Amino acid sequence: MRLILVRHGETVWNAERRLQGHADAPLSPRGIEQARRAATFFADGPAPAHVVTSDLNRARHTAELLGFTDFATDERLREMDLGDWTGRWIEQIEASDPGAYRDWRLGSYTPPRGEGWGQFRQRVGAAIGEAVDRSDGDVVVVAHEGVVRAACDVLVGLAPSSLSPIAPAAITIFDVNRLTQPGGARLVAFNITPSPDDLRMRGLDHAPV
C-alpha cells in the first residue's frame, strides 16, 4: 500500500515567516492555488481507501481543495505545539536567541513550554500507524511540515537533521508494509511540488545546514 502525505498550502503566516504550531492562520491566495495544483496528482488515479487530516483548518481546507469530500480528522496530526514561539516571527527568534531556531529544526531544541521532538514523533507515529492499520488500500494524510518530517523519522529513520524544508502543498510518498516489521516502509518520493517555483519560495531558506 502507499502512504501519501501532503503538507497544507501556504498560509498567511507562512508568507510572513511567522510560526503557527497549534494556531491556525488561513490559507493565503497562493496557498489555495498550490493546493489546487497539487490536486492534479490525485485527479486521474484511483481514489485512496482512507483520507485523514489534521483537525486544524489549514489542513482540512487543503484536503477539500485536493478534491476530497469524505475524510476523517485526527488531532494527533496537528503541527508541533510551539509553546511560547507560537505567533512569533522567525527573525524575532533568531535575533533574541541565536541558534535556537536552527537547533529546533535539527530536532535538538524544544521551544519554551513547547512540545519536544520525541513526544511529537510518538503521537504522529501513533496516528499514522492507526490510519494504515485500518485501511485496505492507499492512505492519504493531509497535515503539516512537522508531521511529514516526523513520518520520515518514524518510517525510515530520517532524522530532522537529514531533511530539507518541505514546500507548501508538497507530496511525500511511502510504500508501507503495515508497519509491523522493521524496514516495513520505503521512501518513494519526497517533497514533490506541482511547480518548481514552489521550491524557490522565501521561507524555504531556513534549512539548518
Order of alpha helices (4+ residues) and beta strands (2+ residues): beta-alpha-alpha-beta-alpha-beta-alpha-alpha-alpha-beta-alpha-beta-beta
